[in-house]
Amino acid sequence: MKNRPVLIGIGSLQQKGSFDELDEALILMEKVTLSAIQDSENPSIVDYIDEVQVPKGDWAYRDPGKWIAEKHGFSHAQTSVNKIGVLQQNLINSACAKIINGDIRASLIVGGEARYKKIQALKEGLEFEEIQLTVNPDHYVKAKQDLYIPEEIEALGMMAVGYYAIIESAMRYKHQRTLQEHENFLGSYYERFSEIAQQNPHAWNQKVFTAEEIKTPSEKNQRIAYPYNKLHNSSWNVNQASALILCSEELADKLNVPTSKRVYPLVSSETNHMIAVAQRPHLTRPAGLYLATDFLLESAGSHQIKPSIFELYSCFPVAVQLFAEALNLPDATDKTITGGMPFAGGPLNNYMLHATAQMLESIRNKPSEIGLITGVSGLMTKQALAIWGKEPLMDFQSKDVTSEASRIDIPVAMSANNDGEGTVLGCTTLFEHNEAVKSIFYVEDSQRERKVLTSTDKDIVKNLGEQEWVGKKICFKNNQVY
């Protein structure tokens, strides 16, 4: 394959400590960039880095990539900031495509978060000020549509946990588990993640949590949106960063990059079809996910490539379950090598790169491994998958299935009726300080149109945590369930 893309440099960093011992995100990104350059074992790679791609994080820098590039000898590189809503795997896919086409020689993809430093500033009564970067990047990349519709924002706000909890309730109903059975299932599911994190030296939290601890609300494990507690949620108050350097195999040969450093992207897929959760035809079976998964597995299977290790995106448990079902993974198969986002750490818009870096290190250390990693953007809105291997077992293939997915998953119309009847498709109760605040219902009416309903009735809110409401016929007035 001409211009075969290959990974040659990895940088990964995690920091803990007091405020003065911690770096802000820009410096974290700089440090992992230098680590990735050093990791390639040829510092001349900087002469060939033609682009720097950065996933936007919880920071205000306009163009961190340009600051790093100008400081370290590759100021010629084009820079992009990819806003929240853009799949992190998309950065890798686009870099590979440009390398194959001869548009660039090498790509640096780098991201980082420093929310832990911000938290320490608050705890220590100090002021946190970022370095000011006011020059725009060469390119801004952003999602084409909004994640939410107004009815959802009014009921649920913009925090992801409520939306995923509603999808989780639909998954529970699909598998015909009682509420207690599903709570037990989620506890056991993430207990295993916690055990894996305990063995991962790069994990943010290496304490092992039992299923009982995970499923039971407490002062330290507060319930947020039923059935989710804090330990079901991604942990994003971390100081973590990662960097990847990809180039062509020809350039790797020219620079005498050791073969021990090389890991090959084999096949990837993604879907960027965007539908608000309330308008999805099937809450637990996104067409794009299955199209992307089918392409990935069929392409790999035609070359007798079978993944042996997995890192399924784990912002919330239902994301892992949806990927596992699409991939048809056995229950006994570990779904993570890092410990997942609640325990390994979930650096906002950089986790997939961070997890990819750890997976590639794992493949380097055990060349027989074939790694499969998945990613999500939004509210299980977009999905991506990728397979990596130590050897170029196939020519790199990639497919965006958005067009096909958009023809299958057509948004369901929202109802204008404020009064009526319908069937519950998914539901959750939002909590504050372990106290139930209100319940949210996604409903389909007799016209097969959708409604987002709420209730603050204490009896209804209480009952939602005791009995299954998904599949139930309900009545509503003024958009309130009664």
KOLVO-608423 format. One record per residue (C-alpha): residue in one letter; x, y, z. Coordinates in steps of 0.05 Angstrom, whole numbers, always signed. Each point is the difference from the previous one (the first is absolute). Layout:
BEGIN
> r x y z
> A X Y Z
...
REM end
This chain:
BEGIN
> r x y z
> M +0 +0 +0
> K +29 +67 -19
> N +5 +49 +58
> R -24 -52 +50
> P -16 +37 +65
> V +35 -22 +63
> L +3 +24 +72
> I +72 +14 +22
> G -5 +44 +62
> I -41 -2 +63
> G -2 +49 +58
> S -43 -9 +62
> L +0 +36 +67
> Q -39 +3 +64
> Q +12 +47 +58
> K -23 +3 +73
> G +22 +43 +57
> S -9 +70 +27
> F -16 +61 -44
> D +73 +20 -8
> E +19 -70 -21
> L -51 -2 -57
> D +4 +27 -70
> E -55 +34 -39
> A -27 -35 -62
> L +45 +36 -50
> I +63 -22 +36
> L -27 -71 +6
> M -11 -1 -75
> E +70 +27 -12
> K +31 -53 +45
> V -35 -58 -33
> T +19 +28 -68
> L +73 -1 +20
> S -9 -70 +28
> A -30 -24 -66
> I +57 +31 -39
> Q +51 -33 +45
> D -39 -66 -3
> S +9 -2 -76
> E +75 -2 +13
> N +14 +51 -55
> P -9 +74 +19
> S +4 +17 -74
> I -74 -21 -5
> V -17 +73 +18
> D +25 +21 -69
> Y -56 -42 -31
> I -59 +15 +46
> D -47 +36 -48
> E -61 +5 +44
> V -18 +4 +73
> Q -71 -21 +20
> V -27 +16 +69
> P -67 -22 +29
> K -30 +60 +37
> G +0 -7 +74
> D -21 +36 +63
> W +48 +57 -13
> A -1 +68 -36
> Y +62 -4 -44
> R -16 +19 -72
> D +56 -42 -33
> P +43 -42 +47
> G +27 -40 -60
> K +32 +62 -31
> W +31 +20 +66
> I +32 -68 +7
> A +21 -4 -73
> E +33 +69 +0
> K +36 -15 +65
> H +28 -67 -23
> G +21 +8 -72
> F -60 -17 -44
> S -33 +68 -9
> H -16 -18 -72
> A -54 -49 +24
> Q -73 +16 -13
> T -41 -1 +64
> S -71 -18 +17
> V -43 +1 +62
> N -55 -52 -2
> K -58 +22 +43
> I -40 -43 +47
> G -47 -40 -44
> V +55 -24 -47
> L +20 -73 +9
> Q +72 -7 +23
> Q +9 -60 -46
> N -18 +48 -57
> L +66 +36 +13
> I +38 -66 -10
> N -41 -19 -61
> S +11 +67 -33
> A +75 -2 +14
> C +5 -70 -30
> A -39 +23 -62
> K +46 +59 -10
> I +62 -43 +8
> I -26 -51 -51
> N -17 +56 -49
> G +68 +32 +8
> D -30 +64 +27
> I +42 -2 +64
> R +62 -37 +22
> A -15 -5 +74
> S -55 +19 +48
> L +2 +17 +74
> I -65 -11 +38
> V +3 +27 +70
> G -50 +16 +55
> G -2 +11 +75
> E -41 +22 +59
> A +18 +33 +66
> R -65 +2 +39
> Y +36 -30 +60
> K +45 +61 +4
> K -63 +44 -1
> I -30 -42 +57
> Q +65 +7 +40
> A -2 +75 -10
> L -69 +2 +32
> K +21 -45 +57
> E +62 +40 +15
> G -32 +68 -9
> L +44 +18 -58
> E -14 +33 -67
> F +7 -41 -63
> E +20 +39 -62
> E +16 -32 -67
> I +52 +24 -49
> Q -36 +45 -49
> L +0 -23 -72
> T -42 +46 -44
> V +19 -19 -71
> N -50 -45 -36
> P +21 -67 -30
> D +3 -11 -75
> H -63 -42 +5
> Y -58 -7 +48
> V -38 -65 -7
> K -69 -6 +33
> A -62 -43 -1
> K -51 +18 -53
> Q -62 -4 +44
> D -21 +9 +72
> L -1 -58 +49
> Y -66 +19 +32
> I -68 +26 -18
> P -33 +55 +43
> E -48 -48 +35
> E +59 -41 +25
> I +39 +60 +25
> E -61 +25 +38
> A -9 -67 +35
> L +71 -26 +7
> G +47 +58 -9
> M +65 -13 -36
> M +34 -49 +47
> A +9 -67 -35
> V -17 -45 +59
> G -76 +7 -5
> Y -1 -16 -74
> Y +43 -62 +9
> A -42 -22 +60
> I -62 +2 -45
> I +35 -43 -52
> E +22 -46 +57
> S -73 -9 +21
> A -18 -21 -70
> M +57 -50 +1
> R -25 -28 +67
> Y -70 -8 -30
> K +28 -32 -63
> H +33 -55 +42
> Q -61 -7 +45
> R +39 +11 +64
> T -34 +25 +63
> L +26 +65 +29
> Q +38 -38 +54
> E +28 -50 -49
> H +26 +56 -44
> E +31 +38 +58
> N +36 -65 +18
> F +21 -9 -72
> L +30 +70 -5
> G +36 -8 +66
> S +33 -65 -22
> Y +15 +28 -69
> Y +39 +58 +29
> E +31 -40 +57
> R +39 -36 -55
> F +21 +67 -30
> S +24 +22 +69
> E +41 -64 +7
> I +34 +13 -67
> A +14 +72 +20
> Q +34 -25 +63
> Q +50 -37 -44
> N +11 +60 -46
> P +58 +45 +23
> H -29 +56 -42
> A -69 -2 +31
> W -24 +61 +39
> N -34 -40 +54
> Q +30 -68 +17
> K -46 -16 +58
> V -42 -61 -11
> F -74 +13 +9
> T -48 -58 +12
> A -65 -7 -38
> E -37 +17 +65
> E +40 +65 +8
> I -12 +20 -73
> K -75 -12 +0
> T -15 +29 +69
> P -9 +76 +6
> S +42 +32 +55
> E +30 +66 +20
> K +61 -15 -44
> N -39 -37 -54
> Q -60 +45 -8
> R -57 -19 -45
> I -4 +47 -60
> A -51 -28 -49
> Y -32 -67 +15
> P +30 -52 -6
> Y +66 +37 -4
> N +42 +19 +60
> K +66 +38 -1
> L +40 -65 -10
> H -40 -14 -64
> N +23 +67 -29
> S +63 +20 -36
> S +51 +32 +46
> W +22 +63 -35
> N +34 +38 +57
> V +68 -25 -22
> N +67 +26 -25
> Q +13 -45 -60
> A +27 +9 -70
> S +21 -42 -60
> A +32 +8 -68
> L +6 -44 -61
> I +46 +9 -60
> L -19 -34 -65
> C +38 +0 -66
> S +10 -42 -62
> E +38 -65 +4
> E +49 +28 -52
> L +16 +59 +46
> A +7 -47 +60
> D +50 -40 -41
> K +37 +64 -21
> L +6 +23 +72
> N +20 -70 +24
> V -56 -3 +49
> P +8 -68 +35
> T -52 -52 -20
> S -12 -10 +74
> K -31 +69 +2
> R -48 -11 -58
> V -73 -17 +8
> Y -47 +0 -60
> P -71 +24 -6
> L -34 -56 -37
> V -73 +19 -8
> S -46 +53 +28
> S -71 +24 -8
> E -43 +56 +25
> T -70 +29 -3
> N -14 +74 +7
> H -76 -4 -9
> M -30 +45 +54
> I -69 -10 +30
> A -25 +27 +66
> V -12 -57 +50
> A -74 +14 +3
> Q -7 -8 -76
> R +39 -64 -9
> P -42 -56 -31
> H +34 -51 +47
> L +34 +23 +64
> T +41 -63 +6
> R +17 -16 -72
> P +32 +58 -38
> A +4 -18 -74
> G +66 +36 -8
> L +32 -42 +55
> Y -19 -65 -33
> L +20 +23 -69
> A +68 +23 +26
> T +10 -64 +39
> D -19 -45 -58
> F +49 +36 -46
> L +56 -5 +52
> L -10 -74 +15
> E -11 -21 -72
> S +62 +37 -24
> A +43 -30 +55
> G -31 -68 -7
> S +15 -4 -74
> H +74 +4 +20
> Q -8 -50 +57
> I +11 +56 +51
> K -35 -13 +66
> P +5 +51 +57
> S +26 -27 +66
> I -2 +61 +45
> F -55 +52 +6
> E -10 +71 +25
> L -74 +18 -5
> Y -17 +72 +13
> S -26 +4 +71
> C -27 +70 +15
> F -61 -37 +29
> P -16 -75 +4
> V -51 +0 -56
> A +53 +23 -50
> V +42 -61 +16
> Q -61 -46 -6
> L -21 +29 -67
> F +70 -11 -29
> A +5 -70 +31
> E -67 -20 -31
> A +18 +28 -68
> L +67 -38 +2
> N -35 -62 +28
> L +52 -6 +55
> P -9 -56 +50
> D -17 +22 +71
> A +66 -29 +26
> T +42 +43 -47
> D +32 +59 +34
> K -26 +65 -30
> T +59 +44 +21
> I +75 -3 +9
> T +4 +67 +37
> G -56 -8 +51
> G -46 +48 -36
> M -18 +72 +9
> P -27 -2 +72
> F +64 -31 +26
> A +57 +10 -51
> G -23 +72 -8
> G -42 +34 -53
> P +36 +62 -26
> L -62 +33 -31
> N +13 +2 -75
> N +65 -39 +0
> Y -15 -69 +29
> M +1 -39 -65
> L +69 +27 -17
> H +23 -15 +71
> A -27 -71 -4
> T +28 -10 -70
> A +69 +19 +26
> Q -6 -53 +55
> M -25 -52 -49
> L +57 +13 -48
> E +50 -8 +57
> S -34 -65 +17
> I +7 -24 -72
> R +73 +20 -1
> N +13 -40 +63
> K -38 -60 -27
> P +4 +1 -76
> S -49 -58 -9
> E -57 +43 +27
> I -51 +31 -47
> G -35 +59 +33
> L -70 +26 -12
> I -19 +68 +28
> T -65 +39 -5
> G -20 +72 +9
> V -62 +42 +10
> S -17 +73 -10
> G -60 +33 +31
> L -57 -40 +31
> M +17 -66 -33
> T -11 +44 -62
> K +60 -19 -41
> Q +42 -63 +4
> A +68 -22 -25
> L +40 -64 +1
> A +72 -18 -18
> I +44 -61 -2
> W +76 +4 +10
> G +55 -52 -7
> K +75 -6 +5
> E +7 -21 -73
> P -33 +27 -63
> L -46 -60 -8
> M -43 +38 -51
> D +0 +65 -38
> F -33 +53 +44
> Q -74 +7 -13
> S -48 +52 +28
> K -73 +15 -12
> D -48 +54 +22
> V -70 -31 +0
> T -37 +65 +15
> S -37 +2 -67
> E -26 -71 +8
> A -19 +11 +72
> S -39 +63 -17
> R -43 -39 -48
> I -18 -51 +53
> D -6 +40 +65
> I -47 +56 -18
> P -18 +48 +57
> V -69 -13 +30
> A -45 +61 +1
> M -13 +35 +67
> S -73 +8 +21
> A -29 +69 +11
> N -54 -28 +47
> N +8 +22 +73
> D -54 -48 +23
> G -10 -73 -18
> E +23 -72 +8
> G +61 -38 -20
> T +48 -58 +13
> V +64 +11 +39
> L +63 -14 -41
> G +50 +20 +53
> C +2 +36 +67
> T +43 +24 +57
> T -2 +39 +64
> L +49 +57 +12
> F +31 +7 +69
> E +35 +55 +40
> H +38 -19 +63
> N -32 -69 -3
> E -70 +30 +0
> A -47 -12 -59
> V -18 +65 -36
> K -43 -19 -60
> S -13 -57 -48
> I +8 +4 -76
> F -38 -43 -50
> Y +12 -10 -74
> V -67 -20 -28
> E -30 -22 -67
> D -73 +19 -11
> S -54 -35 -41
> Q +22 +39 -61
> R +70 -28 +8
> E +26 +69 +17
> R +45 +15 +59
> K -7 +40 +64
> V +49 +18 +55
> L -40 +2 +65
> T +16 +14 +72
> S -30 -12 +69
> T +15 +27 +69
> D -57 -39 +32
> K +32 -32 +61
> D -38 -66 -9
> I +19 -6 -73
> V +73 +19 +12
> K +5 -51 +57
> N -34 -55 -41
> L +48 +10 -58
> G +55 -29 +44
> E -44 -59 +21
> Q -36 -24 -63
> E +14 -2 -74
> W -32 +57 -38
> V +30 -14 -68
> G -53 -32 -43
> K -55 +29 +44
> K -60 +38 -27
> I -4 +69 +33
> C -43 +63 -3
> F +26 +71 +0
> K -28 +70 +7
> N +39 +64 -13
> N +60 -45 -15
> Q -4 -29 +71
> V -10 -74 +13
> Y -57 -14 +49
REM end
